[in-house]
């Protein structure tokens, strides 16, 4: 059923990615039409192949850093394209900066021309290695602007500033989501993030890589919950950033033990040096999301992890190699 009884047409960057593909599912299921773009640098067509038979979904391989226009009416522009994992953005720092700058500008221009809504998926990395805990939207962050991670951090911080400029100058109806650690089916096994890395290593009974002493904390939100937050935000009148994530905080060591128990693995832990500027604590304050969107996570960690583990177990052997 369409939101508020309206069946709308959205364009989405990053449609073949982890979160983007799940948001496509939600929009199509609600009766909306989606025209998805992805350059497939990190996205995969297998994530959206189940949607290709739907008359409400269309996909085009395209880099949104290049100028583009779309025929017909557009009600919403959803900008999810980004290299979000350390492995990817460290390998492609210029592309990461481009999609946060030129890509954001191109899509904001489409939203302006069509008088459409615009949603930017930003990140908790805007807070850097935070000195405020838990992190609230009014915190300005502790970010190294020239560190190895800066290509990702600063691309998102610039994208937020550009989004707010288009709202203030051109009156575009904008929304900004600051996404905290999200996990679930369709993540890439080799993207360096802790959830797929631990699950992959556990299933193959390989040593599970722990950076530092494992005392750093993270908060893990299941993708279905995150998409529900994005969907609600995209239809809201909130123009300033909103945290979306699960406030349940745990250490990386605790998380590793949880994965070991759920997979039944005999894998050991392999401790390695902590990467530069790696946040020591990460936990969202979601008071604003509760108040403005009526949203909070519902999927328990173990339930979400079981679904994620099952997804990885069913992947073709060539992807698990």
TORTOR-340306 format. One line per 3 residues: for each residue x, y negated, z of N, C-alpha, C. Coordinates in pm, whole numbers, plus 50000, padded with zeros to 5 digits. Layout:
// TORTOR-340306
X Y Z X Y Z X Y Z; ...
This chain:
// TORTOR-340306
50085 50119 50000 50000 50000 50000 50088 49876 50000; 50057 49779 49918 50141 49659 49908 50126 49572 50031; 50234 49506 50067 50237 49418 50182 50139 49303 50162
50052 49281 50261 49950 49177 50254 49861 49192 50131; 49850 49313 50075 49766 49335 49959 49826 49287 49829; 49950 49238 49829 50013 49187 49708 50112 49290 49654
50102 49320 49525 50202 49403 49459 50296 49310 49385; 50421 49304 49427 50516 49205 49379 50625 49270 49295; 50699 49185 49224 50812 49232 49144 50941 49177 49203
51032 49268 49236 51160 49232 49295 51273 49270 49200; 51380 49190 49202 51507 49236 49146 51603 49257 49263; 51687 49358 49249 51777 49395 49358 51915 49424 49306
52016 49361 49364 52154 49397 49336 52196 49507 49433; 52290 49591 49391 52332 49701 49477 52227 49808 49492; 52141 49823 49389 52027 49914 49400 52066 50061 49409
52183 50096 49357 52226 50236 49360 52316 50266 49480; 52328 50171 49570 52411 50190 49687 52337 50261 49800; 52405 50277 49910 52351 50348 50026 52222 50282 50076
52231 50159 50125 52113 50091 50179 52020 50047 50066; 52076 49999 49955 51993 49952 49845 51899 50057 49792; 51947 50180 49776 51861 50286 49723 51746 50318 49818
51773 50313 49947 51667 50338 50044 51564 50224 50045; 51610 50101 50025 51517 49989 50017 51434 49998 49889; 51494 50044 49780 51416 50070 49658 51303 50169 49687
51336 50276 49758 51235 50376 49795 51118 50310 49868; 51151 50226 49964 51047 50164 50046 50959 50072 49962; 51020 49990 49879 50944 49896 49798 50853 49969 49700
50905 50069 49632 50824 50145 49538 50710 50217 49610; 50740 50274 49726 50638 50343 49804 50526 50248 49847; 50559 50122 49868 50460 50022 49908 50383 49966 49787
50418 50011 49666 50346 49968 49548 50407 49854 49472; 50527 49809 49513 50594 49699 49446 50673 49750 49325; 50713 49658 49240 50796 49689 49125 50939 49644 49152
51036 49725 49114 51177 49695 49140 51257 49707 49011; 51331 49603 48979 51431 49607 48874 51567 49604 48943; 51637 49717 48941 51762 49729 49015 51884 49710 48928
51985 49642 48984 52113 49622 48917 52224 49681 49004; 52324 49739 48940 52440 49790 49012 52551 49812 48910; 52675 49772 48944 52786 49799 48852 52849 49936 48876
52798 50007 48977 52840 50144 49009 52985 50155 49052; 53042 50044 49100 53177 50051 49155 53180 50140 49278; 53078 50126 49362 53065 50215 49478 52929 50281 49483
52832 50229 49409 52701 50292 49403 52704 50416 49316; 52596 50495 49320 52590 50620 49243 52448 50640 49192; 52437 50675 49065 52304 50693 49006 52227 50808 49072
52299 50904 49133 52228 51013 49200 52142 50961 49316; 52175 50843 49368 52098 50788 49479 51959 50740 49435; 51943 50714 49306 51816 50659 49257 51753 50744 49148
51812 50859 49114 51761 50938 49003 51618 50986 49029; 51581 51003 49155 51445 51046 49187 51342 50937 49159; 51388 50812 49139 51296 50702 49112 51276 50676 48964
51357 50736 48880 51355 50700 48737 51224 50736 48669; 51149 50829 48723 51020 50865 48663 50908 50771 48704; 50934 50684 48800 50830 50593 48847 50817 50474 48752
50694 50438 48711 50676 50320 48627 50702 50190 48701; 50719 50198 48832 50744 50078 48912 50893 50053 48935; 50979 50137 48876 51122 50121 48897 51196 50121 48765
51291 50028 48751 51378 50021 48634 51519 49991 48682; 51618 50054 48618 51757 50033 48657 51840 49987 48539; 51930 49891 48565 52024 49845 48464 52164 49839 48527
52258 49900 48458 52397 49891 48503 52451 49752 48467; 52487 49674 48568 52527 49536 48545 52602 49483 48666; 52702 49401 48642 52776 49333 48748 52713 49196 48769
52652 49173 48884 52581 49047 48906 52674 48928 48923; 52805 48952 48922 52899 48839 48918 52900 48774 48780; 52847 48845 48682 52829 48788 48549 52690 48725 48540
52676 48616 48467 52544 48551 48455 52440 48650 48402; 52320 48638 48452 52212 48725 48407 52080 48650 48418; 51985 48693 48338 51850 48640 48349 51755 48756 48328
51635 48739 48375 51536 48846 48371 51407 48790 48316; 51350 48860 48221 51222 48818 48164 51108 48852 48259; 51001 48777 48246 50882 48806 48324 50887 48746 48462
50778 48760 48536 50771 48701 48670 50861 48772 48769; 50915 48697 48863 50996 48752 48972 50945 48692 49102; 50910 48777 49195 50858 48731 49324 50965 48732 49433
51065 48818 49418 51169 48826 49519 51301 48872 49461; 51410 48819 49517 51546 48857 49479 51615 48909 49604; 51664 49032 49597 51727 49098 49711 51873 49125 49677
51963 49061 49750 52107 49070 49718 52175 49163 49817; 52191 49289 49773 52255 49390 49857 52392 49433 49805; 52431 49383 49687 52558 49425 49629 52675 49377 49713
52763 49470 49748 52883 49436 49822 52966 49562 49844; 53094 49545 49856 53181 49656 49897 53191 49649 50049; 53115 49734 50117 53097 49717 50260 53189 49803 50347
53260 49898 50288 53346 49983 50370 53490 49936 50361; 53568 49954 50467 53708 49912 50464 53788 49973 50349; 53767 50101 50320 53841 50164 50210 53814 50091 50080
53688 50054 50057 53650 49991 49931 53694 49846 49923; 53668 49767 50027 53702 49625 50013 53853 49600 50026; 53927 49688 50091 54072 49672 50092 54132 49710 49956
54066 49801 49886 54112 49839 49752 54069 49738 49646; 53960 49664 49673 53905 49570 49575 53874 49435 49643; 53974 49368 49697 53946 49244 49771 53891 49133 49683
53938 49121 49559 53891 49012 49473 53747 49037 49431; 53715 49161 49395 53576 49194 49361 53483 49169 49480; 53532 49196 49600 53452 49173 49721 53423 49024 49738
53524 48941 49719 53504 48797 49728 53414 48746 49615; 53429 48802 49497 53347 48759 49383 53198 48785 49406; 53165 48904 49457 53023 48936 49472 52959 48852 49583
53039 48810 49681 52986 48722 49785 52972 48578 49738; 53049 48540 49639 53046 48401 49591 52970 48390 49459; 53032 48433 49349 52966 48422 49218 52838 48505 49212
52841 48625 49269 52721 48709 49267 52606 48645 49343; 52637 48591 49461 52533 48525 49540 52478 48403 49467; 52567 48326 49405 52523 48206 49332 52432 48242 49214
52469 48344 49138 52388 48385 49025 52247 48427 49067; 52240 48502 49175 52110 48551 49220 52027 48441 49286; 52092 48350 49356 52020 48236 49411 51963 48149 49299
52037 48136 49189 51987 48059 49075 51862 48122 49016; 51859 48254 49009 51739 48322 48960 51622 48295 49054; 51648 48307 49185 51541 48280 49281 51491 48137 49268
51582 48042 49249 51542 47902 49235 51457 47880 49110; 51502 47935 48997 51430 47914 48871 51291 47976 48874; 51278 48088 48941 51150 48160 48943 51067 48128 49067
51119 48039 49153 51050 48007 49279 51020 48135 49357; 51120 48220 49365 51107 48351 49429 51171 48350 49567; 51133 48446 49646 51199 48469 49774 51341 48521 49748
51430 48499 49846 51567 48548 49834 51611 48607 49967; 51658 48730 49964 51711 48795 50084 51858 48828 50063; 51942 48783 50155 52084 48817 50157 52110 48918 50268
52176 49030 50232 52221 49121 50337 52364 49082 50374; 52375 49022 50491 52505 48984 50545 52549 49093 50643; 52636 49061 50735 52699 49165 50815 52738 49118 50954
52747 49212 51044 52797 49183 51178 52944 49144 51175; 53013 49171 51063 53152 49130 51050 53167 48978 51053; 53058 48905 51035 53062 48759 51050 53104 48719 51192
53085 48810 51287 53125 48782 51425 53271 48818 51450; 53335 48888 51356 53475 48925 51372 53496 49018 51491; 53605 48996 51563 53632 49068 51687 53572 48982 51798
53447 49007 51835 53370 48908 51912 53419 48887 52054; 53409 48762 52098 53438 48723 52235 53309 48708 52316; 53195 48723 52249 53064 48719 52313 53000 48856 52296
52943 48909 52404 52889 49044 52399 52762 49053 52483; 52654 49113 52428 52635 49152 52288 52630 49030 52198; 52634 49052 52068 52642 48940 51973 52502 48885 51943
52490 48754 51957 52366 48684 51925 52388 48599 51800; 52279 48567 51731 52289 48496 51604 52350 48357 51618; 52344 48299 51734 52398 48165 51754 52550 48165 51779
52609 48285 51794 52754 48295 51813 52824 48275 51679; 52927 48189 51676 52995 48154 51551 53104 48252 51511; 53145 48338 51602 53238 48443 51566 53384 48415 51595
53464 48521 51587 53608 48517 51611 53673 48593 51495; 53689 48522 51382 53728 48586 51256 53865 48536 51210; 53950 48629 51164 54078 48594 51106 54057 48564 50957
54066 48438 50914 54033 48404 50775 54136 48449 50673; 54254 48496 50719 54358 48540 50625 54403 48684 50653; 54329 48755 50735 54364 48894 50765 54321 48987 50654
54354 49115 50669 54321 49214 50567 54171 49225 50546; 54093 49207 50652 53949 49222 50642 53881 49094 50593; 53957 48987 50576 53897 48857 50548 53822 48854 50416
53864 48937 50319 53793 48938 50190 53646 48972 50211; 53618 49061 50304 53478 49098 50332 53412 48997 50426; 53479 48968 50538 53422 48874 50636 53389 48741 50572
53485 48684 50502 53467 48549 50449 53373 48548 50328; 53367 48655 50252 53271 48659 50142 53128 48652 50195; 53105 48718 50308 52971 48717 50367 52942 48584 50436
53042 48528 50502 53021 48398 50567 52994 48290 50462; 53067 48295 50351 53042 48201 50243 52902 48223 50183; 52866 48349 50164 52734 48380 50108 52622 48326 50197
52641 48335 50328 52541 48279 50420 52533 48127 50403; 52647 48061 50396 52649 47915 50381 52583 47874 50250; 52612 47947 50142 52553 47916 50012 52402 47937 50014
52360 48043 50079 52217 48071 50091 52145 47959 50164; 52203 47912 50274 52140 47804 50349 52142 47673 50269; 52245 47652 50188 52251 47531 50104 52138 47533 50002
52111 47646 49941 52001 47656 49844 51866 47637 49912; 51856 47683 50035 51731 47658 50109 51713 47510 50138; 51820 47445 50183 51808 47305 50221 51795 47211 50101
51869 47241 49994 51869 47151 49878 51755 47183 49782; 51734 47313 49754 51636 47352 49652 51509 47413 49709; 51503 47421 49844 51383 47473 49910 51354 47619 49876
51458 47696 49843 51440 47838 49818 51400 47905 49950; 51305 47997 49943 51259 48069 50063 51358 48183 50093; 51455 48154 50174 51566 48247 50197 51552 48321 50329
51615 48438 50333 51629 48518 50455 51770 48575 50459; 51826 48585 50579 51961 48639 50597 51958 48747 50703; 51998 48868 50665 52006 48979 50760 52152 49006 50793
52186 49005 50920 52319 49047 50964 52310 49192 51009; 52361 49279 50923 52347 49423 50944 52462 49477 51028; 52427 49552 51131 52526 49621 51213 52539 49766 51162
52632 49840 51219 52663 49976 51170 52536 50055 51140; 52523 50099 51016 52407 50175 50971 52456 50307 50912; 52380 50413 50933 52421 50544 50885 52299 50618 50830
52325 50725 50758 52217 50808 50708 52254 50873 50577; 52162 50949 50517 52185 51011 50388 52222 50908 50281; 52303 50951 50187 52353 50875 50072 52475 50789 50103
52527 50796 50224 52656 50734 50249 52762 50807 50167; 52870 50736 50134 52982 50800 50067 53070 50873 50168; 53109 50994 50134 53191 51072 50225 53327 51007 50250
53383 50945 50147 53521 50900 50155 53534 50749 50169; 53433 50683 50227 53440 50536 50231 53510 50482 50356; 53557 50571 50444 53636 50527 50557 53557 50490 50681
53424 50484 50671 53345 50449 50789 53331 50571 50880; 53309 50544 51007 53325 50649 51106 53221 50761 51093; 53098 50729 51056 52996 50834 51051 53027 50937 50943
53042 50899 50816 53072 51003 50717 53209 51067 50739; 53305 50989 50788 53439 51045 50811 53433 51156 50917; 53368 51128 51030 53359 51229 51136 53280 51351 51089
53168 51329 51021 53086 51442 50978 53161 51528 50877; 53224 51462 50781 53300 51535 50679 53411 51618 50742; 53488 51554 50831 53598 51625 50895 53547 51738 50984
53437 51712 51054 53381 51815 51143 53332 51935 51063; 53262 51911 50953 53209 52021 50873 53321 52103 50809; 53432 52038 50777 53546 52109 50716 53645 52159 50821
53612 52134 50948 53697 52175 51061 53838 52118 51048; 53843 51993 51001 53968 51920 50992 53977 51825 51111; 54097 51785 51154 54108 51692 51266 54027 51564 51241
53952 51522 51340 53868 51404 51329 53950 51280 51365; 53961 51186 51272 54049 51071 51289 53987 50967 51381; 54055 50939 51492 54014 50835 51586 54120 50726 51584
54080 50604 51554 54174 50493 51553 54185 50432 51692; 54309 50398 51731 54331 50348 51866 54311 50459 51967; 54264 50421 52086 54239 50523 52189 54093 50567 52193
54013 50514 52101 53872 50553 52093 53782 50482 52192; 53835 50384 52264 53752 50314 52363 53671 50201 52300; 53703 50165 52173 53624 50062 52107 53480 50111 52087
53385 50020 52088 53245 50060 52083 53180 50021 51951; 53076 50098 51917 52992 50069 51802 52847 50101 51839; 52756 50050 51759 52614 50075 51777 52560 50122 51642
52491 50235 51639 52456 50300 51514 52306 50298 51490; 52266 50243 51376 52125 50231 51339 52095 50322 51220; 51990 50400 51230 51954 50489 51120 51896 50407 51005
51928 50449 50883 51896 50369 50765 51746 50342 50750; 51661 50436 50788 51517 50414 50775 51471 50298 50864; 51528 50289 50984 51497 50177 51072 51548 50046 51013
51670 50048 50962 51730 49927 50905 51647 49876 50788; 51604 49965 50700 51523 49926 50584 51390 49866 50628; 51332 49920 50733 51208 49862 50783 51231 49718 50830
51345 49693 50893 51378 49557 50934 51398 49465 50815; 51468 49514 50712 51489 49433 50591 51356 49402 50523; 51269 49500 50518 51139 49480 50452 51058 49373 50526
51055 49382 50656 50982 49282 50735 51044 49143 50719; 51177 49138 50720 51245 49009 50708 51219 48946 50572; 51216 49027 50467 51198 48974 50332 51063 48904 50314
50968 48934 50399 50837 48870 50390 50815 48768 50501; 50919 48738 50576 50906 48647 50689 50941 48504 50650; 50911 48412 50739 50945 48271 50719 51070 48230 50796
51147 48328 50847 51268 48298 50923 51383 48273 50826; 51438 48152 50830 51543 48114 50735 51684 48134 50790; 51701 48142 50919 51834 48158 50978 51863 48306 51001
51991 48343 51020 52028 48484 51030 51954 48559 51140; 51928 48686 51111 51863 48776 51206 51947 48903 51215; 51985 48942 51336 52057 49067 51359 51964 49186 51337
52013 49286 51262 51941 49412 51248 52038 49524 51279; 52010 49598 51384 52096 49707 51425 52039 49771 51550; 52105 49875 51596 52062 49945 51716 52146 49900 51834
52084 49849 51942 52162 49798 52055 52222 49906 52144; 52197 50034 52114 52254 50141 52195 52404 50151 52164; 52488 50114 52259 52632 50105 52240 52701 50230 52294
52804 50277 52223 52884 50389 52274 53026 50377 52222; 53118 50442 52292 53257 50440 52246 53272 50536 52129; 53378 50516 52053 53407 50605 51941 53434 50747 51990
53498 50758 52107 53522 50891 52162 53391 50961 52197; 53298 50888 52256 53166 50945 52286 53096 50989 52158; 53109 50906 52056 53045 50939 51929 53107 51064 51867
53239 51076 51875 53307 51194 51822 53258 51321 51892; 53242 51314 52023 53195 51430 52097 53052 51466 52056; 52970 51364 52028 52833 51389 51982 52834 51464 51848
52920 51420 51757 52929 51486 51626 52979 51629 51642; 53077 51649 51728 53131 51783 51750 53022 51877 51800; 52941 51828 51893 52835 51913 51949 52728 51946 51845
52688 51846 51766 52580 51868 51669 52624 51955 51552; 52750 51951 51516 52799 52033 51405 52854 52167 51452; 52883 52179 51581 52941 52302 51633 53084 52323 51586
53151 52217 51550 53286 52228 51495 53390 52257 51602; 53499 52314 51557 53614 52335 51645 53724 52233 51615; 53690 52131 51535 53789 52031 51495 53844 51957 51616
53973 51928 51610 54038 51849 51715 54030 51701 51680; 54080 51616 51767 54084 51472 51743 54227 51432 51705; 54238 51345 51604 54367 51298 51557 54373 51146 51576
54453 51102 51672 54459 50960 51706 54560 50887 51617; 54516 50774 51560 54601 50694 51473 54595 50547 51515; 54694 50465 51474 54696 50325 51515 54569 50250 51473
54528 50157 51556 54410 50077 51529 54437 49982 51412; 54348 49975 51312 54368 49883 51199 54366 49738 51245; 54428 49650 51165 54434 49507 51197 54293 49448 51210
54271 49370 51315 54147 49295 51338 54026 49385 51356; 54046 49511 51390 53934 49601 51414 53861 49556 51540; 53727 49534 51534 53654 49485 51651 53660 49584 51767
53680 49530 51887 53686 49617 52005 53548 49654 52056; 53452 49562 52040 53315 49590 52084 53219 49539 51977; 53112 49613 51958 53014 49574 51857 52877 49622 51905
52792 49525 51937 52657 49557 51982 52566 49440 51950; 52457 49463 51877 52369 49352 51843 52273 49317 51955; 52249 49188 51970 52135 49142 52048 52020 49129 51947
51915 49209 51961 51806 49209 51863 51681 49140 51917; 51699 49054 52017 51584 48984 52074 51509 48904 51967; 51584 48843 51877 51520 48761 51772 51440 48849 51677
51495 48963 51638 51422 49053 51548 51294 49104 51614; 51301 49133 51742 51180 49176 51814 51076 49066 51814; 51120 48944 51841 51028 48832 51853 50971 48788 51719
51057 48776 51619 51016 48719 51490 50955 48823 51398; 51009 48946 51400 50967 49049 51306 50884 49160 51370; 50880 49164 51503 50815 49276 51570 50887 49407 51541
51021 49398 51529 51100 49513 51485 51199 49557 51592; 51215 49686 51603 51324 49746 51678 51341 49889 51630; 51460 49948 51645 51484 50084 51596 51396 50185 51669
51357 50289 51595 51272 50394 51651 51336 50532 51645; 51427 50552 51551 51487 50685 51531 51601 50705 51631; 51591 50810 51710 51696 50841 51806 51824 50883 51736
51937 50861 51800 52066 50890 51739 52079 51036 51697; 52042 51128 51783 52059 51268 51749 51969 51310 51634; 51846 51258 51629 51756 51290 51518 51814 51238 51387
51864 51114 51389 51923 51056 51269 52047 51129 51225; 52130 51166 51321 52253 51238 51286 52223 51377 51229; 52121 51444 51282 52086 51575 51227 52045 51563 51080
51966 51461 51047 51926 51441 50907 52048 51408 50821; 52139 51330 50875 52258 51291 50799 52350 51411 50778; 52371 51489 50881 52454 51610 50870 52394 51706 50769
52262 51723 50773 52195 51813 50678 52216 51765 50535; 52211 51632 50514 52233 51577 50380 52373 51611 50331; 52474 51591 50414 52612 51619 50373 52635 51769 50350
52567 51852 50428 52581 51996 50409 52526 52041 50273; 52428 51970 50222 52363 52007 50096 52429 51945 49973; 52526 51856 49993 52594 51795 49879 52666 51900 49796
52674 51879 49664 52751 51973 49581 52895 51984 49630; 52953 52100 49610 53089 52124 49658 53189 52026 49601; 53165 51978 49480 53258 51884 49419 53263 51751 49493
53151 51713 49557 53150 51590 49634 53204 51610 49774; 53202 51731 49821 53255 51762 49955 53402 51798 49952; 53460 51808 49832 53599 51853 49821 53694 51756 49886
